Amino acid sequence: MDGSTFYTGTHHRSEGFFGPGRAIDPARHFIVCPNMFGNGLSSSPSNSADSQNGARFPLVTLWNNIACQHRLITGHLGIERIALVAGWSMAGCQAYQWAAQYPDIVEAILPFCASARTSPHNFVFLEGVRAALCADQNWNGGDYNTPPVVGLKAFARVYAGWAFSQTFYREGLYRQLGFADPEALLQDWDADHLRDWDANNLLAKLATWQTGDISAGPLYQGDFSAALGAITARAILMPCTQDLYFPPEDNAIEASMMPRAELRPFDSPWSHCAASPGNDPGFTASLDAALNELLEQR
């Protein structure tokens, strides 16, 4: 199994997608979860040498991430075939990338709440959170001496409006997370971003997200339909119908051009965060069923 990390994820936060008795079970499967560049554990603006730290960190594309993961899997671990690449959000984008970049290695993929190419609407959303962060007077072009606290809070609050659906807020589902009202949820998002995230790290990964496109790079040279058509892996695409980042319409277009893909949307007011472990038990059950199906078809 292979699965990378999502936008604000690490390998620790990905552990909620597998476990004893789950479809992906450490007792039965060899699981590899690489940390995406920019997440603070792999090479990132916050931990790189002076020539590449902070705002000087170079653009790292999904192609770059998967090329390095391929070296880890094949060169270091000696793995010749990957039974399944699965992941949520940007990790799901990397599942598509794996299947297009190395089609002879990957047997199956299950990207959920993800896409093979970042849509123009998704790109514009990301520009909004970027602008909110960089408007902090302490931002200083990324060469800040102290964290841009105002910008990080603004980033978190804009992001929270997109992470859940309108129905989630209208029906007060935030109470299921322990929050009395939307402001309490927003304050938790404020604290999470101030505690866990370096601003340049967030923007480095945001740039990776914005340039996401499985056809970018030397292999397909921008031919998106050719990249999708080259994916020979069995695929189940699982969007959430109320996801504001990765709507099912984009996945439907992708599935129509992939030789062995099935579109399996899931409706949930939890929107993009339906996939976050513990939020929507129905999504978790559907995800495990789909994962089992792909693994049993081997």
FIDOLUM-280525 format. One record per residue (C-alpha): residue in three letters; z, x, y. Coordinates in nm, 4 decimals, always signed. Layout:
N
   res         up       east      north
   Ala          Z          X          Y
...
END
This chain:
298
   res         up       east      north
   Met    +0.0000    +0.0000    +0.0000
   Asp    -0.0585    +0.1101    +0.3545
   Gly    +0.0518    -0.0552    +0.6745
   Ser    +0.0981    +0.0973    +1.0160
   Thr    +0.3234    -0.0151    +1.2991
   Phe    +0.2715    -0.2900    +1.5559
   Tyr    +0.2816    -0.2501    +1.9347
   Thr    +0.6574    -0.2186    +1.9839
   Gly    +0.7259    -0.1357    +1.6211
   Thr    +0.8407    +0.1576    +1.4130
   His    +0.8504    +0.2018    +1.0378
   His    +1.2071    +0.0654    +1.0464
   Arg    +1.0960    -0.2617    +1.2063
   Ser    +0.8167    -0.2978    +0.9511
   Glu    +1.0685    -0.3155    +0.6671
   Gly    +1.1027    -0.6890    +0.7260
   Phe    +0.7610    -0.7439    +0.5675
   Phe    +0.8587    -0.6192    +0.2216
   Gly    +1.1579    -0.5898    -0.0082
   Pro    +1.3001    -0.6687    -0.3525
   Gly    +1.1399    -0.9808    -0.4939
   Arg    +0.8816    -0.9982    -0.2152
   Ala    +0.5055    -0.9740    -0.2641
   Ile    +0.5279    -0.6101    -0.1574
   Asp    +0.8213    -0.4750    -0.3532
   Pro    +0.9376    -0.1102    -0.3381
   Ala    +1.0288    -0.1336    -0.7070
   Arg    +0.6649    -0.2011    -0.7973
   His    +0.4597    -0.0536    -0.5142
   Phe    +0.4193    +0.2778    -0.3335
   Ile    +0.4449    +0.1836    +0.0341
   Val    +0.3277    +0.4030    +0.3212
   Cys    +0.4004    +0.2976    +0.6795
   Pro    +0.2807    +0.5554    +0.9358
   Asn    +0.4111    +0.5354    +1.2911
   Met    +0.1320    +0.4750    +1.5384
   Phe    +0.0720    +0.7427    +1.8011
   Gly    +0.2606    +0.6592    +2.1197
   Asn    +0.5530    +0.4746    +1.9600
   Gly    +0.8068    +0.7467    +2.0376
   Leu    +0.8356    +0.8776    +1.6813
   Ser    +0.4821    +1.0051    +1.6278
   Ser    +0.3262    +1.2185    +1.9024
   Ser    +0.3850    +1.0276    +2.2266
   Pro    +0.4051    +1.0768    +2.6037
   Ser    +0.7834    +1.0969    +2.5717
   Asn    +0.7909    +1.3827    +2.3194
   Ser    +0.4767    +1.5892    +2.3802
   Ala    +0.4418    +1.9330    +2.5358
   Asp    +0.4288    +1.9610    +2.9147
   Ser    +0.0492    +1.9692    +2.9235
   Gln    +0.0268    +1.6299    +2.7493
   Asn    +0.3535    +1.4556    +2.8267
   Gly    +0.4048    +1.1488    +3.0427
   Ala    +0.0960    +1.0332    +3.2261
   Arg    -0.1014    +1.3329    +3.0916
   Phe    -0.1002    +1.1981    +2.7361
   Pro    -0.4626    +1.1537    +2.6210
   Leu    -0.6208    +0.8290    +2.5076
   Val    -0.5660    +0.7857    +2.1350
   Thr    -0.7927    +0.5255    +1.9771
   Leu    -0.7484    +0.3279    +1.6577
   Trp    -1.0207    +0.5526    +1.5121
   Asn    -0.7979    +0.8536    +1.5859
   Asn    -0.4924    +0.6853    +1.4339
   Ile    -0.6719    +0.5965    +1.1120
   Ala    -0.8420    +0.9369    +1.0825
   Cys    -0.4967    +1.0987    +1.0881
   Gln    -0.3518    +0.8401    +0.8497
   His    -0.6419    +0.9157    +0.6147
   Arg    -0.5507    +1.2846    +0.6213
   Leu    -0.1900    +1.1930    +0.5404
   Ile    -0.2852    +0.9588    +0.2559
   Thr    -0.5527    +1.1701    +0.0892
   Gly    -0.4666    +1.5270    +0.1843
   His    -0.0878    +1.5265    +0.1850
   Leu    -0.0062    +1.2473    -0.0611
   Gly    -0.3109    +1.2900    -0.2833
   Ile    -0.3943    +0.9176    -0.2923
   Glu    -0.7555    +0.8353    -0.3764
   Arg    -0.7490    +0.4529    -0.3555
   Ile    -0.5461    +0.2114    -0.1448
   Ala    -0.4704    -0.1218    -0.3093
   Leu    -0.3946    -0.3022    +0.0161
   Val    -0.3714    -0.2424    +0.3896
   Ala    -0.1759    -0.5135    +0.5667
   Gly    -0.0086    -0.5519    +0.9024
   Trp    +0.0924    -0.7633    +1.1977
   Ser    -0.0685    -0.7438    +1.5413
   Met    -0.1818    -0.3867    +1.6168
   Ala    -0.0951    -0.2938    +1.2578
   Gly    -0.3387    -0.5646    +1.1507
   Cys    -0.6009    -0.4207    +1.3848
   Gln    -0.5519    -0.0943    +1.1979
   Ala    -0.6068    -0.2756    +0.8661
   Tyr    -0.9532    -0.3767    +0.9880
   Gln    -1.0073    -0.0204    +1.1093
   Trp    -0.9135    +0.1278    +0.7717
   Ala    -1.1565    -0.1017    +0.5886
   Ala    -1.4453    -0.0229    +0.8232
   Gln    -1.3772    +0.3476    +0.8682
   Tyr    -1.3130    +0.4242    +0.5002
   Pro    -1.4668    +0.1349    +0.3023
   Asp    -1.4816    +0.3312    -0.0226
   Ile    -1.1040    +0.3772    -0.0362
   Val    -0.9627    +0.0383    +0.0612
   Glu    -0.9562    -0.2374    -0.2014
   Ala    -0.8086    -0.5199    +0.0062
   Ile    -0.6813    -0.5960    +0.3565
   Leu    -0.4619    -0.8653    +0.5053
   Pro    -0.4464    -0.8460    +0.8841
   Phe    -0.2255    -1.1193    +1.0307
   Cys    -0.2191    -1.2187    +1.3973
   Ala    -0.4731    -0.9432    +1.4681
   Ser    -0.8428    -0.8842    +1.5306
   Ala    -1.1168    -0.6336    +1.4565
   Arg    -1.1965    -0.5965    +1.8261
   Thr    -0.9854    -0.6583    +2.1343
   Ser    -1.1336    -0.9594    +2.3114
   Pro    -1.2003    -0.9682    +2.6872
   His    -0.9218    -1.2249    +2.7315
   Asn    -0.6768    -1.0048    +2.5414
   Phe    -0.7840    -0.7083    +2.7560
   Val    -0.7086    -0.9051    +3.0738
   Phe    -0.3639    -1.0066    +2.9464
   Leu    -0.2863    -0.6387    +2.8893
   Glu    -0.4037    -0.5545    +3.2397
   Gly    -0.1462    -0.8040    +3.3658
   Val    +0.1500    -0.6408    +3.1938
   Arg    +0.0205    -0.2966    +3.2935
   Ala    +0.0027    -0.4015    +3.6592
   Ala    +0.3541    -0.5452    +3.6455
   Leu    +0.4917    -0.2158    +3.5149
   Cys    +0.2999    +0.0091    +3.7513
   Ala    +0.3960    -0.1957    +4.0602
   Asp    +0.7480    -0.0492    +4.0419
   Gln    +0.8031    +0.1741    +4.3465
   Asn    +0.9499    +0.4380    +4.1139
   Trp    +0.6438    +0.4463    +3.8894
   Asn    +0.4897    +0.7410    +4.0786
   Gly    +0.1702    +0.7445    +3.8745
   Gly    +0.3701    +0.7917    +3.5556
   Asp    +0.5589    +1.0988    +3.6848
   Tyr    +0.8872    +0.9152    +3.7340
   Asn    +1.2189    +1.0988    +3.7462
   Thr    +1.4182    +0.7938    +3.6374
   Pro    +1.2890    +0.5021    +3.4299
   Pro    +1.1012    +0.2393    +3.6353
   Val    +1.3583    -0.0298    +3.5599
   Val    +1.2053    -0.3006    +3.7781
   Gly    +0.8632    -0.2424    +3.6245
   Leu    +0.9962    -0.2440    +3.2681
   Lys    +1.1715    -0.5757    +3.3307
   Ala    +0.8575    -0.7236    +3.4849
   Phe    +0.6545    -0.6001    +3.1873
   Ala    +0.8995    -0.7658    +2.9456
   Arg    +0.9050    -1.0971    +3.1310
   Val    +0.5273    -1.1293    +3.1548
   Tyr    +0.4974    -1.0332    +2.7895
   Ala    +0.7517    -1.2985    +2.6800
   Gly    +0.5365    -1.5711    +2.8310
   Trp    +0.2521    -1.4745    +2.5994
   Ala    +0.4436    -1.3900    +2.2824
   Phe    +0.5408    -1.7540    +2.2163
   Ser    +0.3458    -2.0764    +2.2583
   Gln    +0.3875    -2.3492    +2.5175
   Thr    +0.5290    -2.5693    +2.2406
   Phe    +0.7915    -2.3063    +2.1600
   Tyr    +0.9311    -2.3304    +2.5115
   Arg    +0.8796    -2.7059    +2.5521
   Glu    +1.0692    -2.7851    +2.2306
   Gly    +1.3426    -2.5290    +2.2971
   Leu    +1.2794    -2.3255    +1.9842
   Tyr    +1.4388    -2.0285    +2.1608
   Arg    +1.7699    -2.1898    +2.0627
   Gln    +1.6937    -2.0968    +1.7023
   Leu    +1.7077    -1.7346    +1.8175
   Gly    +2.0497    -1.7902    +1.9735
   Phe    +1.9411    -1.8345    +2.3357
   Ala    +2.0705    -2.1267    +2.5422
   Asp    +1.7716    -2.1320    +2.7758
   Pro    +1.4539    -1.9358    +2.8574
   Glu    +1.6396    -1.7121    +3.1039
   Ala    +1.8707    -1.5925    +2.8262
   Leu    +1.5671    -1.5044    +2.6148
   Leu    +1.4118    -1.3188    +2.9081
   Gln    +1.7294    -1.1204    +2.9654
   Asp    +1.7202    -1.0133    +2.6008
   Trp    +1.3609    -0.8968    +2.6436
   Asp    +1.4682    -0.7090    +2.9578
   Ala    +1.7399    -0.5295    +2.7628
   Asp    +1.5101    -0.4490    +2.4702
   His    +1.2508    -0.2820    +2.6916
   Leu    +1.5092    -0.0905    +2.8933
   Arg    +1.6916    +0.0277    +2.5817
   Asp    +1.4041    +0.1122    +2.3488
   Trp    +1.0891    +0.1885    +2.5445
   Asp    +0.9598    +0.4664    +2.7607
   Ala    +0.7129    +0.3297    +3.0160
   Asn    +0.4432    +0.5904    +2.9452
   Asn    +0.4730    +0.5223    +2.5728
   Leu    +0.4101    +0.1537    +2.6373
   Leu    +0.1001    +0.2338    +2.8398
   Ala    -0.0330    +0.4863    +2.5892
   Lys    -0.0270    +0.2263    +2.3125
   Leu    -0.1577    -0.0387    +2.5502
   Ala    -0.4636    +0.1806    +2.6078
   Thr    -0.5077    +0.2098    +2.2303
   Trp    -0.4905    -0.1689    +2.2046
   Gln    -0.7354    -0.2287    +2.4894
   Thr    -0.9971    +0.0011    +2.3350
   Gly    -0.9561    -0.1490    +1.9867
   Asp    -1.2963    -0.1988    +1.8233
   Ile    -1.3814    -0.1129    +1.4629
   Ser    -1.7389    -0.0353    +1.5660
   Ala    -1.6376    +0.2260    +1.8263
   Gly    -1.6842    +0.5829    +1.7093
   Pro    -1.9548    +0.7868    +1.5396
   Leu    -1.9976    +0.5740    +1.2279
   Tyr    -2.1246    +0.2445    +1.3761
   Gln    -2.1862    +0.3466    +1.7399
   Gly    -2.0882    +0.0082    +1.8809
   Asp    -2.2645    -0.2146    +1.6284
   Phe    -1.9851    -0.4638    +1.5629
   Ser    -2.1727    -0.6754    +1.3096
   Ala    -2.2660    -0.3635    +1.1122
   Ala    -1.9036    -0.2503    +1.1058
   Leu    -1.7848    -0.5879    +0.9797
   Gly    -2.0662    -0.6035    +0.7258
   Ala    -1.9694    -0.2630    +0.5885
   Ile    -1.6210    -0.3844    +0.4918
   Thr    -1.6333    -0.4180    +0.1140
   Ala    -1.2603    -0.4826    +0.0729
   Arg    -1.1385    -0.8257    -0.0278
   Ala    -0.9881    -0.9748    +0.2845
   Ile    -0.7659    -1.2630    +0.3836
   Leu    -0.7458    -1.3061    +0.7606
   Met    -0.4296    -1.4887    +0.8720
   Pro    -0.4251    -1.5851    +1.2381
   Cys    -0.1691    -1.8190    +1.3883
   Thr    -0.3511    -2.1149    +1.5412
   Gln    -0.1299    -2.1035    +1.8515
   Asp    -0.1489    -1.7255    +1.9034
   Leu    -0.2338    -1.6482    +2.2668
   Tyr    -0.3424    -1.2872    +2.1955
   Phe    -0.5463    -1.3188    +1.8766
   Pro    -0.6832    -1.6767    +1.8492
   Pro    -0.8299    -1.7938    +1.5170
   Glu    -1.1738    -1.8370    +1.6731
   Asp    -1.2101    -1.4580    +1.6906
   Asn    -1.1127    -1.4238    +1.3247
   Ala    -1.3591    -1.6973    +1.2265
   Ile    -1.6422    -1.4953    +1.3811
   Glu    -1.5240    -1.1846    +1.1972
   Ala    -1.4935    -1.3631    +0.8619
   Ser    -1.8497    -1.4937    +0.8934
   Met    -1.9781    -1.1347    +0.9019
   Met    -1.7515    -0.9855    +0.6342
   Pro    -1.8869    -1.0022    +0.2777
   Arg    -1.5578    -1.0839    +0.1016
   Ala    -1.3365    -1.2414    +0.3665
   Glu    -1.1473    -1.5690    +0.3723
   Leu    -1.0058    -1.7186    +0.6905
   Arg    -0.6607    -1.8654    +0.6274
   Pro    -0.5080    -1.9824    +0.9585
   Phe    -0.1445    -2.0869    +0.9838
   Asp    -0.0241    -2.3345    +1.2455
   Ser    +0.3057    -2.2490    +1.4113
   Pro    +0.4578    -2.3020    +1.7578
   Trp    +0.6096    -1.9564    +1.7171
   Ser    +0.2628    -1.8315    +1.8145
   His    +0.2135    -1.4550    +1.7803
   Cys    +0.5791    -1.4172    +1.6842
   Ala    +0.5434    -1.6485    +1.3836
   Ala    +0.4875    -1.3252    +1.1935
   Ser    +0.8020    -1.1543    +1.3195
   Pro    +1.0362    -1.1428    +1.0174
   Gly    +1.2849    -1.4277    +1.0104
   Asn    +1.1209    -1.6496    +1.2714
   Asp    +0.9091    -1.8901    +1.0655
   Pro    +0.9944    -1.9194    +0.6930
   Gly    +0.6704    -2.1094    +0.6331
   Phe    +0.4649    -1.8201    +0.7633
   Thr    +0.6610    -1.5731    +0.5514
   Ala    +0.5952    -1.7818    +0.2398
   Ser    +0.2250    -1.8126    +0.3178
   Leu    +0.1986    -1.4410    +0.3885
   Asp    +0.3656    -1.3481    +0.0598
   Ala    +0.1408    -1.5904    -0.1302
   Ala    -0.1695    -1.4323    +0.0222
   Leu    -0.0435    -1.0801    -0.0440
   Asn    +0.0288    -1.1691    -0.4070
   Glu    -0.3176    -1.3161    -0.4423
   Leu    -0.4870    -0.9992    -0.3209
   Leu    -0.2689    -0.7746    -0.5342
   Glu    -0.3180    -0.9829    -0.8487
   Gln    -0.6969    -0.9715    -0.8121
   Arg    -0.7020    -0.5964    -0.8710
END
